[in-house]
């Protein structure tokens, strides 16, 4: 599968507003379990969250995997280097960063 070039820029600029506009193909560059400081202090096993860095071949962007899709990571289906098709996505500005 070929990566969908310039996808990251289009999504971040808001030129693509829904998954109906574009179903891009991107590659997973990083995949990391995120543990909050509160979870570390309380040593609780709450809902796991995975941070991902995705690339369209030109640009990369970090994001969070929906918790409903954690099984893809824990089963090994989704890993660093995987080429995936984004069927649902959203871009949010957090702390003045996308």
Secondary structure, DSSP 4 states (H G I P E B T S, - for coil): ----TTHHHHHHHTS--STTT---EEEEEEEEEE--HHHHHHT-----EEEEEEE-SS-EEEEE--GGGHHHHHTTSS-TT-EEE-SS-----BTTB-
